[in-house]
Amino acid sequence: MRIRLAFAVVLLFALAAAPARALAPLQLTTVKLDKASDKTEPRIAVGPDDRRWAITNGADGAQVYSSRDGGQTWQRTKADPVQREATIDTDVVTMPTGRILASELDDAGINFPSSYSDDGGATWTETKGSTELADQDRQWFAVGPDQDKDGKPTVYLLYHNLGSGFVTHNMYVSKSDDGGETFGPPIPTTLPGDAAYADLQCADSGGPSSITVNQKTGRVYVVFTTRSSDVGGNDLGGCAATPLEFNIVNATRVWVASSPDDSPGSWQKSLAVDDTPQGKVVSMQLAYGALDNQGGFYVAYPESAKPYPELGGAALKVTYQKPGTDGQLQDGRWSKPLTLTPANPSGDLGVTLVHIAAGDPGKVIVADYEAKHIPQAGGDPVWYMHLIQSLDLLSDHPHVADQQASDLPAYRWTASQMMGVCGEPTPVQGVENGTACPRSTDVWGIALDASCRVSIAWPTSASAGGGGVVTGKIPGRSFGSAIGLPGATPGTFVTTQTGGPDLCGSDSSLPGGSQGAPFQAPRGACADHLAPVSRFRGRARATRRGVRFAGRSYDLACLNGRTGRHSTATLRTIRVAIARRLSTRRCRFLRGDGRFGPAVSCLRTSYITASGRSRWTLSVRARLPRGRYVAWVRGIDAFGNIERKRRARNLIRFRVR
């Protein structure tokens, strides 16, 4: 089901008294994933050929979907990734080779059955190593450069230990040098004697928040939250924090750890946010981190207006640190937090579940849930997905546009209930919150494509509960359900940016960190400004049941210091547009699901990603009405050069009778 969106910007303001500079609204498309569940924690990634990959849950457990038409339609892969008793904790990443790596947190062993696919999800091969230990919780993957030059990228796995965290608790990173086929031993990011280690003890963290890799240096960055204690001005770590909490931990600190290679003892910690003296909660389960493409690091987080357990009215804030010569992050060098959405200390609204992505320095987009009151909710806050963008965040007077991304209500809860606060205020309230209270899901997906346009995968709620814990109710009341509200539709959705300002200043500029990993261009001695060349081979094989094309492409690349040389190594993706001609100017374009879009100008070309690069094919099963058709093929190289339409070269006409 496709839902048309209202693109109106619901809030636009400047962070200082400078005149507001209006940002154009983002153009967005939201699609419901067929037969995907609500109350999920979906994740999303974009491959080097611009195919989008989303993982979520359904009746069969963890399910992977792909889109080859820029997010307009989504289809489930032929096979599901390896799993046994899947939970909602999932992740998916893509690699420059086209490989997909997918994972889920499994109840059978409390670990991460993971698998990779080199054929678009038709088959999956299970990974080996430390993905399947025991007592593992909330996995995150990140892709880095190919450090050993074997043609397989380096992949990192971040997780923490759950139940055993009351004995000793840590954030662990495991490394794979073979593109996710095998993972080495887990390396702790904190050690005894570290302030971060002391904070983590007694399981005083809700878990890891994100991991990313600098594609130029290979340095790895991990973000996690902790709950510390301030007793008479002394920091006594997590074990002195009260009340005792489990599973759901209302953190007061955000840490960033970095390492050049995940070797033992190499992790260095920096305290990015510390609200321990005020007792304010600064995560709502996570505080997301992102690198820009020059190595600057951003941490986005919600900050409650009041101490725990009152989580309503939270502000959205971002802190930033400029890149050092070695990429190491230093304490005391974090910027003063920038407020993107102000707090609402008198109300129960605010923001929660914050995720961030970055492109060029100062160009960021943040996605979160924001609450408002609507008459049909009977006074309960209703949460909607929002996208908050700034293209000059590092300026003296940054400007921010806050846009509701969808009219779909996601949850109907107070902010505290979203985070599972339902127990009575007793010494064991924190344990009850984490084991017996319903709550919203904690994680969803955000990704940028090669044009630095955003896609997000996110759930709505059909009933109370979620988050992978035992569900419960306050007597006489069920909360969380959005059913009965205008536009309420339970399920998993993907929102894709199709227009409006992006986060990159040029075609050769890429997302920062692991977001840019699939799109990294080979290094050369000269600039490449020439686009690929593509041709159809033979005729289109078209019937009333579908169409098939084949062709060849090559890039005009920079080789041995000379430009315009034929190369296939620098091809990124081949796309084909298939149009049914309604008139000389009006067309309907075929989409990845085999259906035609609405009638538009033939100049508004809509493409489908082909299989292969130098030799490529495209097959689409579809009902093709009789009539005249035209198809265009265009190649895009690793430097962002896009092939133009040329009638004599990359256009083909055909009829269906």
NUTITOR-629613 format. One record per residue (C-alpha): x, z, y; residue number from 1. Coordinates in steps of 0.001 Angstrom, whole numbers. Example, Ala and Ser with C-alpha at 12.3 -4.5 7.8 and 13.67 -1.06 7.14 Angstrom:
2
PT,12300,7800,-4500,1
PT,13670,7140,-1060,2
//
This chain:
657
PT,0,0,0,1
PT,1394,-976,3388,2
PT,484,1065,6415,3
PT,701,-344,9917,4
PT,2186,2037,12426,5
PT,1515,2979,15993,6
PT,4806,2415,17754,7
PT,4025,4566,20758,8
PT,6703,6997,21772,9
PT,5129,10442,21834,10
PT,7867,12148,23774,11
PT,10617,10839,26030,12
PT,12785,13098,28120,13
PT,16265,13553,29533,14
PT,18395,16521,28554,15
PT,19512,17008,32147,16
PT,18003,16384,35540,17
PT,19203,12781,35573,18
PT,16575,10028,35958,19
PT,15098,9190,32569,20
PT,16261,5927,31084,21
PT,13548,4735,28753,22
PT,14622,3734,25271,23
PT,12599,980,23668,24
PT,10488,2285,20775,25
PT,11609,1587,17243,26
PT,9607,-975,15292,27
PT,8826,484,11881,28
PT,7169,-422,8603,29
PT,6004,2249,6159,30
PT,5383,1446,2490,31
PT,4028,3693,-273,32
PT,6031,3556,-3494,33
PT,3706,2590,-6326,34
PT,2943,5413,-8769,35
PT,5463,7766,-7157,36
PT,4530,11428,-6874,37
PT,4035,13643,-3885,38
PT,6033,16880,-3568,39
PT,9264,15022,-4305,40
PT,12779,14961,-2858,41
PT,13467,11223,-2627,42
PT,16783,9731,-1598,43
PT,17657,6269,-318,44
PT,20694,3977,-28,45
PT,21461,416,1082,46
PT,23703,-1873,-948,47
PT,26262,-4406,297,48
PT,23766,-7237,-156,49
PT,21157,-5390,1962,50
PT,19057,-4397,-1038,51
PT,17566,-958,-546,52
PT,17408,1578,-3367,53
PT,15187,4658,-3475,54
PT,14944,7343,-6143,55
PT,11997,9689,-6484,56
PT,9736,11098,-9205,57
PT,6648,9911,-11001,58
PT,4799,10483,-14247,59
PT,7851,9314,-16206,60
PT,10338,11535,-14389,61
PT,13010,10176,-12049,62
PT,12230,6593,-10992,63
PT,14322,4078,-9036,64
PT,12820,1428,-6758,65
PT,14465,-1496,-4998,66
PT,13569,-3743,-2090,67
PT,15111,-7186,-1670,68
PT,13112,-8144,1416,69
PT,14331,-5582,3920,70
PT,11931,-2795,2976,71
PT,8708,-4808,3223,72
PT,7930,-4361,-487,73
PT,9360,-2176,-3244,74
PT,9527,-2722,-7000,75
PT,10461,-290,-9741,76
PT,13630,-1136,-11687,77
PT,13276,-2431,-15247,78
PT,14759,749,-16692,79
PT,14909,4351,-15511,80
PT,18211,6228,-15083,81
PT,19345,8664,-17757,82
PT,17354,11912,-17788,83
PT,15929,14538,-20115,84
PT,13614,16976,-18299,85
PT,13825,15680,-14764,86
PT,13175,17813,-11694,87
PT,12647,16614,-8128,88
PT,16303,17053,-7038,89
PT,17628,13484,-6983,90
PT,20286,11348,-5322,91
PT,21312,7690,-5273,92
PT,24304,5903,-3711,93
PT,25540,2324,-3664,94
PT,29081,968,-3767,95
PT,30847,-2102,-2329,96
PT,30923,-3557,-5854,97
PT,27109,-3528,-6000,98
PT,27046,-606,-8445,99
PT,24236,1960,-8155,100
PT,24769,5607,-9102,101
PT,21671,7767,-9640,102
PT,21200,11399,-10608,103
PT,18600,14109,-11118,104
PT,18769,17890,-11556,105
PT,17584,18463,-15116,106
PT,15769,21473,-16547,107
PT,17201,20854,-20012,108
PT,20657,22073,-19022,109
PT,20381,23015,-15326,110
PT,22795,20191,-14582,111
PT,22895,16595,-13341,112
PT,22374,13795,-15876,113
PT,23723,10832,-13906,114
PT,24076,7146,-14678,115
PT,25267,3941,-13092,116
PT,23991,376,-13181,117
PT,25829,-2867,-12505,118
PT,22800,-5111,-13081,119
PT,20281,-3902,-10534,120
PT,18735,-1186,-12679,121
PT,18056,-3334,-15745,122
PT,20357,-1064,-17771,123
PT,22032,2289,-17086,124
PT,25197,3890,-18473,125
PT,25517,7670,-18488,126
PT,28386,9251,-16590,127
PT,30742,11746,-18196,128
PT,32486,14900,-17043,129
PT,31377,17607,-14669,130
PT,27952,16146,-13925,131
PT,26707,18069,-16954,132
PT,28090,21589,-16918,133
PT,25663,24503,-16498,134
PT,23966,26415,-13697,135
PT,24410,23493,-11286,136
PT,22031,23048,-8358,137
PT,21291,20466,-5612,138
PT,23642,17577,-6119,139
PT,24896,15220,-3396,140
PT,26978,12066,-3864,141
PT,29281,10327,-1387,142
PT,31277,7116,-1766,143
PT,34770,6760,-343,144
PT,37517,4125,-301,145
PT,39105,2836,-3501,146
PT,42082,5187,-3411,147
PT,43865,4007,-6561,148
PT,43169,297,-5856,149
PT,41617,-357,-9276,150
PT,38558,-2099,-7884,151
PT,36361,976,-8353,152
PT,35498,3195,-5368,153
PT,36165,6921,-5266,154
PT,32962,8951,-5587,155
PT,32453,12643,-4866,156
PT,29829,15056,-6221,157
PT,28895,18182,-4241,158
PT,26844,21059,-5682,159
PT,26624,24847,-5854,160
PT,26014,27356,-8635,161
PT,22582,28996,-8604,162
PT,21837,31963,-10906,163
PT,25476,32976,-11344,164
PT,25827,33060,-7553,165
PT,25122,36776,-7595,166
PT,28424,37222,-9453,167
PT,30443,34677,-7473,168
PT,29071,31852,-5388,169
PT,30721,28658,-4115,170
PT,30338,25040,-3069,171
PT,32069,22725,-5531,172
PT,33219,19115,-5240,173
PT,34072,16933,-8240,174
PT,35888,13620,-7885,175
PT,35544,10306,-9702,176
PT,38250,7640,-9393,177
PT,36354,5060,-11433,178
PT,33173,4415,-9472,179
PT,31192,7319,-10917,180
PT,31924,6674,-14594,181
PT,33698,10012,-15102,182
PT,33932,13077,-12866,183
PT,36860,15478,-12875,184
PT,36796,19281,-12747,185
PT,34877,20987,-9932,186
PT,37075,22167,-7058,187
PT,35869,25143,-4956,188
PT,35714,24462,-1234,189
PT,36139,28148,-332,190
PT,38548,30778,-1686,191
PT,38683,34594,-1575,192
PT,39869,35662,1844,193
PT,37935,32896,3654,194
PT,35123,34006,5946,195
PT,33039,31211,4439,196
PT,33708,32573,945,197
PT,32590,36062,2008,198
PT,29399,34585,3473,199
PT,28548,32778,232,200
PT,28728,35834,-1989,201
PT,25564,37415,-3377,202
PT,24117,33868,-3475,203
PT,23671,33897,292,204
PT,23284,30163,791,205
PT,20322,27882,300,206
PT,22752,25323,-1054,207
PT,24874,22417,147,208
PT,23465,20259,2941,209
PT,25428,16987,2849,210
PT,28694,15263,1979,211
PT,30291,12194,3547,212
PT,33657,10385,3549,213
PT,35616,8770,6368,214
PT,36096,5165,5239,215
PT,39327,4732,7213,216
PT,41165,7895,6155,217
PT,39425,8929,2924,218
PT,38894,12483,4220,219
PT,35857,14234,2728,220
PT,33440,16409,4736,221
PT,30991,18939,3309,222
PT,28276,20841,5186,223
PT,26713,24050,3886,224
PT,24798,26977,5340,225
PT,25255,30719,4840,226
PT,23622,33971,5840,227
PT,26120,36401,7276,228
PT,25765,39961,8550,229
PT,26544,41640,11848,230
PT,26905,45387,11353,231
PT,28097,47156,14485,232
PT,29825,44008,15637,233
PT,31610,43582,12300,234
PT,31110,40590,10009,235
PT,30574,41983,6502,236
PT,29652,38695,4795,237
PT,26658,37683,2752,238
PT,26407,40743,515,239
PT,25603,42963,3494,240
PT,22827,40679,4754,241
PT,19280,41971,4405,242
PT,16762,41507,2981,243
PT,18044,40300,-385,244
PT,17150,36626,-820,245
PT,17253,34213,-3743,246
PT,16857,30423,-3954,247
PT,15409,30202,-448,248
PT,18009,31596,1950,249
PT,17369,31709,5683,250
PT,20847,30889,6914,251
PT,22319,31985,10239,252
PT,25541,29951,10003,253
PT,26574,26350,9378,254
PT,30008,25607,7928,255
PT,31859,22290,7675,256
PT,34666,22023,5122,257
PT,37020,19033,4931,258
PT,39723,17856,2569,259
PT,41962,14786,2447,260
PT,41437,14286,-1305,261
PT,39564,17236,-2920,262
PT,42778,18634,-4352,263
PT,42796,22383,-5153,264
PT,43481,24531,-2101,265
PT,43169,21617,340,266
PT,39750,22471,1761,267
PT,39782,23719,5353,268
PT,36723,25354,6916,269
PT,35267,25284,10406,270
PT,32308,27326,11653,271
PT,30076,24841,13458,272
PT,27094,27113,14222,273
PT,26805,30897,14269,274
PT,23530,32586,15209,275
PT,24188,35733,13195,276
PT,24146,38082,16231,277
PT,20728,36765,17291,278
PT,19393,36584,13737,279
PT,18000,33103,14280,280
PT,17613,30788,11299,281
PT,19650,27593,11720,282
PT,18912,25541,8649,283
PT,15403,25702,7149,284
PT,17223,25018,3849,285
PT,19750,22518,5184,286
PT,21744,21435,8245,287
PT,22763,17816,7858,288
PT,26134,16353,8854,289
PT,27206,12814,9748,290
PT,30339,10919,10782,291
PT,30320,8178,13390,292
PT,32435,5093,12760,293
PT,35360,6486,14782,294
PT,35541,9798,12925,295
PT,33498,12049,15213,296
PT,31406,14595,13320,297
PT,27824,15697,14087,298
PT,25794,18585,12699,299
PT,22024,18506,13241,300
PT,19978,21618,12596,301
PT,16719,23393,13482,302
PT,17049,26738,15245,303
PT,14160,29181,14984,304
PT,12859,30660,18228,305
PT,12720,34133,16659,306
PT,14538,35942,13832,307
PT,13414,35743,10194,308
PT,10644,35746,8961,309
PT,9144,34032,12060,310
PT,10353,30430,11721,311
PT,7875,28761,14056,312
PT,8740,27056,17324,313
PT,12169,25872,16163,314
PT,14287,23650,18394,315
PT,16213,20597,17203,316
PT,19912,20852,18082,317
PT,23114,18892,17483,318
PT,26717,20018,17800,319
PT,29669,17620,17771,320
PT,33439,17605,17346,321
PT,35765,14796,18372,322
PT,38090,13426,15683,323
PT,41563,14893,15545,324
PT,44666,12949,14621,325
PT,44263,13880,10963,326
PT,40476,14187,10917,327
PT,40632,17917,10273,328
PT,37866,19879,12005,329
PT,38959,22915,13980,330
PT,37162,26155,14846,331
PT,36407,26508,18525,332
PT,36321,22770,19183,333
PT,32647,22239,18538,334
PT,30592,21148,21530,335
PT,27988,23349,23080,336
PT,24809,22646,21081,337
PT,22735,19845,22585,338
PT,18990,20393,22499,339
PT,17110,17273,21448,340
PT,13731,18979,21041,341
PT,13190,22267,22902,342
PT,11999,25462,21243,343
PT,8402,26644,21433,344
PT,8851,30436,21285,345
PT,5166,31219,21858,346
PT,3787,29029,19090,347
PT,3970,28212,15389,348
PT,4941,24577,15833,349
PT,8517,23289,16218,350
PT,10696,21216,13868,351
PT,12029,21546,10323,352
PT,13955,19650,7604,353
PT,16458,17816,9799,354
PT,18571,14799,8702,355
PT,20980,12727,10855,356
PT,22853,9394,10747,357
PT,25400,7940,13184,358
PT,26863,4563,14119,359
PT,29058,4129,17185,360
PT,30207,7345,18929,361
PT,27247,8970,20650,362
PT,24694,6749,18914,363
PT,22692,8869,16494,364
PT,19274,9052,14937,365
PT,17718,12255,13643,366
PT,14706,12442,11358,367
PT,12632,15590,10955,368
PT,9146,16971,10490,369
PT,7423,18093,13691,370
PT,4176,20044,13888,371
PT,1137,19718,16092,372
PT,-2436,20978,16149,373
PT,-5291,18617,15383,374
PT,-8999,19578,15401,375
PT,-9582,18719,11744,376
PT,-6929,21194,10545,377
PT,-8849,24293,11625,378
PT,-5969,25766,13572,379
PT,-3252,25175,10965,380
PT,-165,23246,12113,381
PT,70,19725,10688,382
PT,3508,18194,10138,383
PT,4404,14550,10803,384
PT,7579,12568,10280,385
PT,9536,11902,13506,386
PT,12600,9862,14473,387
PT,14672,11094,17423,388
PT,17245,8708,18832,389
PT,19994,8888,21435,390
PT,22389,6090,22344,391
PT,24464,8188,24752,392
PT,24527,11644,23194,393
PT,28125,12264,24287,394
PT,27504,11460,27949,395
PT,27106,14074,30666,396
PT,23396,13292,30875,397
PT,22262,12071,27455,398
PT,18807,10616,26942,399
PT,16601,11116,23914,400
PT,13512,9324,22579,401
PT,11294,11217,20145,402
PT,8922,8957,18219,403
PT,6358,9805,15568,404
PT,7345,7557,12677,405
PT,3997,7512,10889,406
PT,392,8572,11330,407
PT,466,10044,7819,408
PT,196,13862,7797,409
PT,2818,15317,5455,410
PT,1986,19025,5304,411
PT,-568,21511,6609,412
PT,1278,24808,6883,413
PT,2926,27167,9312,414
PT,6684,26770,9702,415
PT,7287,29976,7751,416
PT,5034,28813,4918,417
PT,6911,25495,4851,418
PT,9986,27524,3928,419
PT,8225,29616,1295,420
PT,7692,32786,3315,421
PT,4561,34234,1733,422
PT,5654,37628,403,423
PT,4823,40946,1994,424
PT,7549,42357,4323,425
PT,9245,44596,1754,426
PT,12886,44910,641,427
PT,12210,42355,-2140,428
PT,10341,39867,53,429
PT,13255,37417,-25,430
PT,13285,37319,-3830,431
PT,9527,36849,-3957,432
PT,9766,34025,-1437,433
PT,12292,32197,-3609,434
PT,10566,32645,-6961,435
PT,6800,32925,-6495,436
PT,5850,31273,-3207,437
PT,4857,27638,-2670,438
PT,6879,25695,-142,439
PT,7631,22237,1146,440
PT,10313,20151,-507,441
PT,13755,20620,1040,442
PT,15456,17230,986,443
PT,14596,13591,1531,444
PT,16538,10429,2248,445
PT,18070,8752,5295,446
PT,20263,5629,5311,447
PT,21531,2922,7651,448
PT,21899,-747,6789,449
PT,24722,-3047,7896,450
PT,22952,-3540,11255,451
PT,22788,255,11771,452
PT,19018,284,11429,453
PT,17487,3323,9792,454
PT,15435,3760,6628,455
PT,13959,7054,5463,456
PT,12330,8062,2174,457
PT,9969,11001,2463,458
PT,7040,12708,687,459
PT,3621,13947,1629,460
PT,1761,16792,-65,461
PT,-1497,16593,-2007,462
PT,-1671,20259,-2927,463
PT,19,23593,-2414,464
PT,3418,24153,-3910,465
PT,6490,22056,-4450,466
PT,10201,22492,-4153,467
PT,10768,22911,-7858,468
PT,9857,26623,-7965,469
PT,7012,28581,-9465,470
PT,4012,28001,-7230,471
PT,1662,30665,-6002,472
PT,-995,31527,-3429,473
PT,-1815,34163,-930,474
PT,-5137,35568,-2242,475
PT,-8080,33548,-1032,476
PT,-6017,30811,584,477
PT,-4222,27686,-495,478
PT,-1911,25984,1932,479
PT,216,22889,2136,480
PT,-2426,20315,1316,481
PT,-2897,17478,3786,482
PT,-5952,16212,1904,483
PT,-9000,15903,4145,484
PT,-6977,15173,7267,485
PT,-7169,11762,8954,486
PT,-4857,9295,7181,487
PT,-3831,11760,4460,488
PT,-2368,9937,1447,489
PT,-316,11811,-1166,490
PT,2814,10127,-2460,491
PT,6345,9028,-1629,492
PT,6883,6679,1314,493
PT,9718,4606,2750,494
PT,9837,3896,6485,495
PT,12119,1020,7516,496
PT,13242,59,11009,497
PT,12541,-3630,11630,498
PT,13283,-3773,15356,499
PT,14228,-1822,18435,500
PT,17598,-334,19397,501
PT,20096,234,16592,502
PT,23172,2452,16442,503
PT,25880,-223,16600,504
PT,27198,-2047,19628,505
PT,28257,-5263,17878,506
PT,27709,-7204,14665,507
PT,31087,-6034,13365,508
PT,30298,-2368,13996,509
PT,29140,-366,10966,510
PT,27557,3016,10215,511
PT,29903,5975,10038,512
PT,31044,7830,6932,513
PT,29710,7028,3480,514
PT,26787,5228,5105,515
PT,29197,2396,5869,516
PT,30958,2380,2490,517
PT,29094,-603,967,518
PT,29732,-2756,4045,519
PT,33461,-2234,4628,520
PT,35233,-5535,5328,521
PT,38642,-6471,3902,522
PT,41426,-5933,6379,523
PT,43080,-9058,7743,524
PT,45672,-10086,10289,525
PT,43234,-12066,12438,526
PT,39664,-11730,13664,527
PT,36891,-13414,11692,528
PT,34158,-14847,13917,529
PT,32982,-17685,11650,530
PT,29854,-17530,9494,531
PT,29514,-18564,5837,532
PT,28320,-21982,4678,533
PT,25562,-22320,2063,534
PT,23885,-25156,192,535
PT,21054,-25491,-2278,536
PT,21971,-27061,-5615,537
PT,19435,-29544,-6922,538
PT,15735,-29249,-6322,539
PT,13525,-26212,-6115,540
PT,11845,-25400,-9419,541
PT,8396,-24540,-8150,542
PT,5113,-24166,-10005,543
PT,1879,-22319,-9363,544
PT,3476,-19308,-11110,545
PT,6692,-18980,-9151,546
PT,9803,-20561,-7738,547
PT,13511,-20659,-8575,548
PT,16493,-21783,-6505,549
PT,20214,-22034,-7099,550
PT,23056,-22718,-4735,551
PT,26624,-22154,-3648,552
PT,28154,-20447,-640,553
PT,31590,-19805,805,554
PT,32889,-18009,3851,555
PT,35071,-19363,6633,556
PT,37404,-16411,6625,557
PT,40746,-15205,7930,558
PT,43423,-15679,5252,559
PT,47191,-15341,5659,560
PT,46792,-15143,9424,561
PT,44777,-18369,9661,562
PT,41082,-18566,10502,563
PT,38471,-20880,9021,564
PT,39860,-20744,5481,565
PT,37469,-21080,2551,566
PT,36915,-17747,793,567
PT,34350,-16138,-1478,568
PT,35817,-12625,-1353,569
PT,34388,-11910,2109,570
PT,30803,-12958,1336,571
PT,28448,-9986,1660,572
PT,24981,-11302,860,573
PT,22965,-14482,415,574
PT,19347,-14537,1548,575
PT,16620,-17104,1101,576
PT,13433,-17496,3150,577
PT,10500,-19228,1425,578
PT,7706,-20344,3722,579
PT,4328,-21913,3023,580
PT,3712,-24320,5900,581
PT,261,-23859,7421,582
PT,939,-26157,10362,583
PT,3929,-27458,12270,584
PT,4476,-24009,13805,585
PT,2729,-21478,11562,586
PT,4045,-20196,8233,587
PT,3448,-17473,5648,588
PT,6654,-16108,4132,589
PT,7012,-15021,514,590
PT,8043,-11402,-47,591
PT,9945,-9669,-2791,592
PT,6790,-8578,-4616,593
PT,5602,-12176,-5011,594
PT,2985,-11982,-2266,595
PT,2822,-13808,1034,596
PT,2960,-12047,4367,597
PT,562,-12775,7231,598
PT,632,-16031,9152,599
PT,3375,-15953,11796,600
PT,5506,-18344,13762,601
PT,7841,-20276,11458,602
PT,10661,-18985,13660,603
PT,9994,-15392,12532,604
PT,11840,-15942,9284,605
PT,11553,-13318,6526,606
PT,14273,-13353,3842,607
PT,14689,-12234,224,608
PT,18106,-11284,-1145,609
PT,19435,-13641,-3824,610
PT,21416,-12632,-6903,611
PT,25116,-13452,-6721,612
PT,27247,-14606,-3823,613
PT,29468,-17673,-4241,614
PT,27117,-18934,-6938,615
PT,23676,-17533,-6417,616
PT,20136,-17779,-7750,617
PT,16756,-16561,-6591,618
PT,13707,-16320,-8834,619
PT,10352,-15010,-7647,620
PT,7255,-14743,-9821,621
PT,4324,-15474,-7555,622
PT,1035,-17286,-7217,623
PT,1910,-20322,-5141,624
PT,-1091,-22214,-3714,625
PT,-933,-25971,-3554,626
PT,745,-27189,-410,627
PT,3958,-27864,1486,628
PT,6828,-25403,1467,629
PT,10227,-25046,3090,630
PT,13121,-22739,2225,631
PT,16227,-21745,4159,632
PT,19353,-20099,2789,633
PT,21793,-18135,4910,634
PT,24950,-16242,4089,635
PT,26292,-13143,5806,636
PT,29936,-12185,5534,637
PT,31613,-8790,5467,638
PT,32243,-8956,9222,639
PT,28563,-9448,10096,640
PT,28737,-13177,10847,641
PT,25351,-14776,10069,642
PT,24883,-18385,9046,643
PT,22600,-20438,11286,644
PT,19833,-22760,10126,645
PT,21030,-26319,9633,646
PT,18507,-28815,8343,647
PT,21003,-31094,6667,648
PT,22783,-28257,4876,649
PT,20828,-25107,4159,650
PT,17190,-26199,4207,651
PT,15097,-27600,1386,652
PT,11506,-28872,1350,653
PT,9225,-28979,-1679,654
PT,5588,-29207,-2722,655
PT,3447,-27297,-5155,656
PT,724,-29451,-6707,657
//
